[in-house]
Amino acid sequence: MFRPHIPVNPLPTGIITPPTRPAPTADVEPRHESTPTAAGHPSPAAIQPRTTIQLTPGSAVALAAGGGAVVLVVGAVLVSMLLAVAITGVSVAATAVVLRLLVKDLQKGR
């Protein structure tokens, strides 16, 4: 069902062959969920549920502190990057103003 059916053209003729779909047959066996699949993996019904993770109050506080630290570090990095971009933009603008004034003064002097 999920395998692509690619048309086979032995020679490039310019004629496009549409993909073929097999006709449904009545002799298809129903799938049994309790037996392993063809690859040997157990069916979804046979998989045991996962155990839950239990947090003690100390580990919950440590987890919250770690998450807060990560948020603070990421925020500091992002703010510093924004500040670097802002400083660069201001310095480029100031340089452009100075160069414009110098070019204007050079053209007046001629």
Order of alpha helices (4+ residues) and beta strands (2+ residues): alpha
